[in-house]
Amino acid sequence: MTHAHRKLLALTSAAILTSALLTACSSDALTTTADGLTVVTVGGGGSVFDTPLMVADQNGYFRKQGLKLKFVTLTASIGPAALQSNSVQFFDSSPTGFVTSHAKGLPQIAVGTDGLGNPLGLVVGEEFARAHHLTEKTPAAQVAKALAGSTGGASSANTKAEAAIFLNAQGVDADKKITWVTLPSPAADKAALKSNQIDWFVTSEPIPLQIQSDGDGVLVADPFKVPAWSAAEAGYGQIVVTRKNYASEHPDIVRKFATAVQQATAYMHEHLKDSNDRTVLKAARKLLKGMPDDVVQRSLRQADWPEDDSMDAAGWKKTLTFLQSLGTLPAGVKVTSEDWTNKYLP
C-alpha cells in the first residue's frame, strides 16, 4: 500500500468514526425497548439526592409515562460534559454544578427541583468526642466551642465553606481557630478520621451517619442543628437538568420525565413521614448499597422532598445567596428565567 493510499484510508476511517460519534451524540437518536418504551439515560452522583429516580422506577412512574430509566453514576465534573455529548439526556445536578456550568456558557436548563436543603453531617472522631464529652445531642454552641483549636478535614471547597458557616455563626473563626487538612475525597476524610490525623470533617450523608454506625465517630451537627444547611435557608438542594436543544426537540419526553420525578418526590414527601414505611428505603438501597437501613433512613430525612418540583425566582435567589456565601461560585454569575422553567411539570 502506498503512502497516498494509507493517508486516504486514514482520512476515510477518521471521517467514518467522526460520523458515528456524531450520530451517537445526536439528540435525535432515541432508543426504544422491545415493549415500546423510550430509554432515557440519566446521570447522577449516586447520593441520597438521586433517590427520587429510584422511587420513580420502583413505583412504575417512568413506565406509566412510556419511559425506561437507565441510571449511570457520574461525578459532578463529568456530568455536564456527558449531558452536552448526549451520553445522558438528563443529569441530577447540585445547584453548584448547574450554576458553574451556566457560567461556562453550557446551554443547559433546569426543569425541576427534586430535593431541598443540604443533608450534611459534621462527624468527630471517637477519641475527640470522648475528650470533649460530645454526643449527638450536644448543643451546637458547645460543639463549635469544642472544635476551636482542632484539626478539620476538607475534601472540597464547598464542604470547608459549609463547615465555616456553622463555626462562624457560633463565634468560632474558622480561618484562625481551625487547622485545615486538605484531603482528596470524603473516603480520605473518613480514613484520616479513623487514624486520628484529623479530629473532624463535614460531608454529605450517608458517610457521617455510617461512621457513627460503625463506631468510628460521633455525628455532632446536621441540618436540624445547623439552620444554614436546611432547606429553609439553603434553598434548592438538587435539580433536574437537560440541554436546552434536547428540551426543544423532545418536549414530550422532558415532560414525561419531569412528571415521573415529581410523582416520586411527592411520594417521598408523604411516605417518609411514617417511620414504619419502608418503600422509600427499598428504593434508596439501590443507590446506597451496603449501608445499614437506619443510616439510609436517617439520611433521607435530612433532606426535604418537595410535593411540587416547580421553581421560582425567590427560590433561586435564596439558593444563590447560600452558594455565594460559600465563596465557590464564579464572580458575577446569575441565574435568570431563561435558565430554568416549570413548563414541563404537570
C-alpha positions as CSV (number, residue, x, y, z in Angstrom):
1,M,0.0,0.0,0.0
2,T,1.4,3.4,-1.0
3,H,1.7,6.3,1.4
4,A,-1.0,8.1,-0.5
5,H,-3.4,5.1,-0.1
6,R,-2.6,4.8,3.6
7,K,-3.3,8.5,4.0
8,L,-6.6,8.2,2.1
9,L,-7.6,5.2,4.2
10,A,-6.8,7.0,7.5
11,L,-8.8,10.1,6.4
12,T,-11.7,7.9,5.4
13,S,-11.6,5.9,8.7
14,A,-11.5,9.2,10.7
15,A,-14.5,10.5,8.8
16,I,-16.5,7.3,9.4
17,L,-15.5,7.4,13.1
18,T,-16.4,11.1,13.5
19,S,-19.8,10.5,11.7
20,A,-20.5,7.5,14.1
21,L,-19.7,9.6,17.1
22,L,-21.9,12.5,15.9
23,T,-24.7,10.1,15.2
24,A,-24.3,8.6,18.7
25,C,-24.4,12.0,20.3
26,S,-27.3,13.3,18.2
27,S,-30.3,14.4,20.3
28,D,-32.5,12.9,17.6
29,A,-31.2,9.4,18.2
30,L,-33.9,7.8,20.5
31,T,-33.7,4.3,21.7
32,T,-36.8,2.2,22.4
33,T,-37.2,-1.2,24.1
34,A,-38.9,-4.2,22.7
35,D,-42.1,-3.3,24.5
36,G,-42.1,0.2,23.1
37,L,-40.6,2.2,26.0
38,T,-38.3,5.1,25.2
39,V,-34.9,4.7,27.0
40,V,-33.7,7.8,28.9
41,T,-30.2,7.7,30.3
42,V,-29.8,9.8,33.4
43,G,-26.7,10.7,35.3
44,G,-26.3,11.3,39.0
45,G,-23.7,11.2,41.7
46,G,-25.2,8.2,43.4
47,S,-26.1,10.1,46.5
48,V,-29.2,10.2,48.6
49,F,-30.5,13.0,46.3
50,D,-30.8,10.5,43.5
51,T,-33.4,8.5,45.4
52,P,-36.4,10.1,43.6
53,L,-35.2,8.5,40.4
54,M,-35.1,5.1,42.1
55,V,-38.6,5.6,43.6
56,A,-40.0,6.7,40.2
57,D,-38.5,3.5,38.7
58,Q,-39.6,1.2,41.5
59,N,-43.2,2.6,41.6
60,G,-43.6,2.4,37.9
61,Y,-43.9,6.1,37.3
62,F,-41.5,6.1,34.4
63,R,-43.2,3.1,32.8
64,K,-46.6,4.8,33.0
65,Q,-45.0,7.7,31.0
66,G,-43.7,5.3,28.4
67,L,-40.1,5.6,29.6
68,K,-37.3,3.2,30.7
69,L,-34.7,4.5,33.1
70,K,-31.0,3.8,32.6
71,F,-29.1,5.3,35.5
72,V,-25.4,6.0,35.4
73,T,-23.2,7.3,38.2
74,L,-21.2,10.4,37.2
75,T,-19.1,12.8,39.1
76,A,-20.0,16.5,39.3
77,S,-17.2,17.4,36.9
78,I,-18.1,14.8,34.3
79,G,-21.9,15.1,34.4
80,P,-22.3,18.4,32.4
81,A,-20.0,17.2,29.7
82,A,-21.9,13.9,29.5
83,L,-25.1,15.9,29.1
84,Q,-23.6,18.0,26.3
85,S,-22.5,15.0,24.4
86,N,-25.9,13.3,24.8
87,S,-24.3,10.4,26.7
88,V,-27.0,11.2,29.2
89,Q,-30.3,13.0,28.4
90,F,-30.8,14.3,32.0
91,F,-28.4,15.0,34.9
92,D,-29.5,15.1,38.5
93,S,-27.3,18.0,39.5
94,S,-26.4,20.1,42.5
95,P,-27.2,23.8,42.2
96,T,-23.4,24.5,42.4
97,G,-22.7,22.2,39.4
98,F,-25.5,23.7,37.4
99,V,-24.6,27.3,38.1
100,T,-20.9,26.6,37.4
101,S,-21.9,25.0,34.0
102,H,-24.1,28.0,33.3
103,A,-21.1,30.3,34.0
104,K,-19.1,28.4,31.4
105,G,-21.8,29.0,28.8
106,L,-23.2,25.5,28.6
107,P,-26.7,25.7,27.1
108,Q,-28.4,23.7,29.9
109,I,-31.8,24.2,31.6
110,A,-33.2,23.2,35.0
111,V,-36.7,21.6,34.6
112,G,-37.5,20.8,38.2
113,T,-36.1,20.6,41.7
114,D,-36.2,17.1,43.2
115,G,-34.5,17.8,46.6
116,L,-34.2,20.7,49.0
117,G,-31.6,21.7,51.6
118,N,-28.2,20.2,52.3
119,P,-28.1,16.8,54.1
120,L,-24.7,17.4,55.6
121,G,-23.1,15.9,58.7
122,L,-20.2,17.0,60.9
123,V,-18.6,14.0,62.4
124,V,-15.9,13.9,65.1
125,G,-13.5,11.1,65.9
126,E,-14.3,8.8,68.8
127,E,-11.3,10.0,70.8
128,F,-12.1,13.6,70.2
129,A,-15.7,13.0,71.2
130,R,-14.7,11.4,74.5
131,A,-12.1,14.0,75.3
132,H,-14.6,16.8,74.8
133,H,-17.7,15.0,76.1
134,L,-19.6,15.3,72.8
135,T,-22.6,13.3,71.8
136,E,-25.2,13.6,69.0
137,K,-27.4,15.6,71.4
138,T,-24.7,18.2,72.3
139,P,-25.9,21.7,71.6
140,A,-24.5,23.5,68.5
141,A,-22.7,26.2,70.5
142,Q,-21.0,23.6,72.7
143,V,-19.9,21.6,69.7
144,A,-18.4,24.7,68.0
145,K,-16.6,25.7,71.2
146,A,-15.0,22.2,71.4
147,L,-13.9,22.5,67.8
148,A,-11.8,25.6,68.4
149,G,-8.2,24.7,68.1
150,S,-8.9,21.4,66.4
151,T,-7.8,19.9,63.1
152,G,-10.6,19.7,60.4
153,G,-10.5,17.7,57.2
154,A,-11.7,19.3,53.9
155,S,-12.1,17.3,50.7
156,S,-13.8,20.2,48.8
157,A,-14.1,23.9,48.9
158,N,-17.8,23.6,49.4
159,T,-17.7,21.4,52.5
160,K,-15.0,23.5,54.0
161,A,-17.1,26.6,53.5
162,E,-20.2,24.9,54.8
163,A,-18.3,23.9,58.0
164,A,-17.1,27.5,58.3
165,I,-20.7,28.8,58.1
166,F,-21.6,26.7,61.1
167,L,-18.5,27.7,63.1
168,N,-18.6,31.4,62.3
169,A,-22.3,31.5,63.3
170,Q,-21.3,30.1,66.7
171,G,-18.5,32.7,67.2
172,V,-15.6,30.4,66.2
173,D,-13.4,31.9,63.5
174,A,-12.9,29.1,61.0
175,D,-9.8,30.7,59.5
176,K,-8.0,31.4,62.7
177,K,-9.2,28.7,65.1
178,I,-9.1,25.6,62.8
179,T,-6.1,23.9,61.3
180,W,-7.3,22.6,58.0
181,V,-6.0,19.5,56.3
182,T,-6.9,19.2,52.6
183,L,-7.8,15.7,51.5
184,P,-8.8,14.3,48.1
185,S,-12.2,12.8,48.9
186,P,-14.7,12.0,51.6
187,A,-13.3,8.5,51.7
188,A,-9.9,10.0,52.5
189,D,-11.6,12.2,55.2
190,K,-13.0,9.0,56.7
191,A,-9.6,7.2,56.7
192,A,-7.9,10.3,58.2
193,L,-10.5,10.5,61.0
194,K,-10.1,6.8,61.9
195,S,-6.3,7.2,62.1
196,N,-6.6,10.4,64.1
197,Q,-4.9,12.5,61.5
198,I,-7.9,14.9,61.7
199,D,-10.4,15.5,64.5
200,W,-13.5,16.0,62.4
201,F,-14.9,16.8,58.9
202,V,-18.1,17.7,57.1
203,T,-19.6,15.9,54.1
204,S,-22.9,14.8,52.7
205,E,-24.8,12.0,54.2
206,P,-24.8,9.0,54.5
207,I,-21.0,9.0,55.2
208,P,-21.2,10.7,58.7
209,L,-24.0,8.5,59.8
210,Q,-22.2,5.4,58.6
211,I,-19.1,6.4,60.5
212,Q,-21.2,6.7,63.7
213,S,-22.9,3.4,63.0
214,D,-19.5,1.7,62.6
215,G,-18.4,3.1,66.0
216,D,-15.6,5.3,64.4
217,G,-17.1,8.7,65.2
218,V,-20.0,10.8,66.5
219,L,-22.3,12.9,64.4
220,V,-22.5,16.3,66.2
221,A,-24.1,18.6,63.7
222,D,-26.7,18.2,60.9
223,P,-29.3,20.3,59.2
224,F,-31.6,20.0,62.2
225,K,-28.9,21.6,64.4
226,V,-27.5,24.0,61.7
227,P,-30.3,26.1,60.2
228,A,-28.0,27.4,57.4
229,W,-27.8,23.9,55.9
230,S,-31.6,23.4,55.9
231,A,-34.0,23.9,53.0
232,A,-35.5,26.9,54.7
233,E,-32.2,28.8,54.4
234,A,-30.2,27.0,51.7
235,G,-32.9,26.6,49.1
236,Y,-32.7,24.0,46.3
237,G,-30.5,21.0,47.0
238,Q,-30.8,19.1,43.8
239,I,-32.2,19.9,40.3
240,V,-33.1,18.0,37.2
241,V,-31.1,19.4,34.2
242,T,-31.2,18.8,30.5
243,R,-29.9,20.5,27.4
244,K,-31.9,23.4,26.0
245,N,-31.9,21.9,22.5
246,Y,-32.9,18.5,23.8
247,A,-35.9,20.1,25.6
248,S,-36.9,22.0,22.5
249,E,-36.6,18.9,20.2
250,H,-38.2,16.4,22.6
251,P,-40.6,18.4,24.8
252,D,-42.8,15.3,25.2
253,I,-40.0,13.2,26.7
254,V,-38.9,16.0,29.0
255,R,-42.5,16.5,30.2
256,K,-42.9,12.7,30.8
257,F,-39.6,12.5,32.7
258,A,-40.3,15.6,34.9
259,T,-43.8,14.3,35.6
260,A,-42.5,10.9,36.8
261,V,-39.8,12.5,39.0
262,Q,-42.4,14.9,40.6
263,Q,-44.6,11.9,41.4
264,A,-41.7,10.3,43.1
265,T,-40.7,13.3,45.2
266,A,-44.4,13.8,46.2
267,Y,-44.5,10.1,47.2
268,M,-41.3,10.6,49.3
269,H,-42.7,13.7,50.9
270,E,-45.7,11.8,52.2
271,H,-44.3,8.3,52.9
272,L,-41.1,9.4,54.8
273,K,-43.4,10.9,57.5
274,D,-44.2,7.3,58.6
275,S,-41.1,5.7,60.3
276,N,-42.6,2.3,59.6
277,D,-43.0,2.8,55.9
278,R,-40.1,1.0,54.1
279,T,-41.0,1.7,50.5
280,V,-38.6,4.6,50.0
281,L,-35.9,2.8,51.9
282,K,-36.2,-0.1,49.5
283,A,-35.6,2.2,46.5
284,A,-32.7,4.1,48.2
285,R,-30.9,0.8,48.9
286,K,-30.3,0.5,45.1
287,L,-28.1,3.6,45.4
288,L,-26.6,3.3,48.9
289,K,-25.6,-0.3,48.8
290,G,-24.1,-1.9,51.9
291,M,-25.4,0.9,54.2
292,P,-27.4,-0.1,57.3
293,D,-31.1,0.6,56.9
294,D,-31.1,3.1,59.8
295,V,-28.3,5.1,58.2
296,V,-30.2,5.2,54.9
297,Q,-33.5,6.1,56.5
298,R,-32.0,8.9,58.6
299,S,-30.1,10.3,55.6
300,L,-33.3,10.5,53.6
301,R,-34.9,12.6,56.4
302,Q,-32.0,15.1,56.5
303,A,-33.2,16.5,53.1
304,D,-36.6,17.8,52.2
305,W,-38.6,16.3,49.3
306,P,-41.0,18.6,47.5
307,E,-44.6,17.8,46.8
308,D,-44.3,20.1,43.8
309,D,-41.0,20.2,41.9
310,S,-41.6,23.7,40.5
311,M,-39.1,26.5,41.0
312,D,-39.5,30.3,41.3
313,A,-37.3,33.4,41.3
314,A,-37.4,33.6,45.1
315,G,-36.2,30.1,45.4
316,W,-33.3,30.7,43.1
317,K,-32.4,33.9,44.9
318,K,-32.2,32.0,48.2
319,T,-30.2,29.3,46.6
320,L,-27.7,31.7,45.0
321,T,-27.4,33.6,48.2
322,F,-26.4,30.4,50.0
323,L,-24.0,29.4,47.3
324,Q,-22.4,32.8,47.1
325,S,-21.8,32.7,50.9
326,L,-19.6,29.7,50.3
327,G,-17.4,31.7,48.0
328,T,-17.0,28.9,45.5
329,L,-19.0,30.4,42.5
330,P,-17.6,32.3,39.6
331,A,-17.8,36.1,40.2
332,G,-20.9,37.8,38.9
333,V,-22.7,34.7,37.8
334,K,-26.5,35.0,37.6
335,V,-29.4,32.6,37.0
336,T,-32.4,34.1,35.1
337,S,-35.7,32.8,34.0
338,E,-34.0,31.7,30.8
339,D,-32.0,29.1,32.7
340,W,-34.9,27.3,34.4
341,T,-38.5,26.5,33.6
342,N,-41.6,24.9,35.1
343,K,-43.4,24.3,31.7
344,Y,-42.6,20.6,31.6
345,L,-44.1,19.9,35.0
346,P,-47.6,18.6,35.3
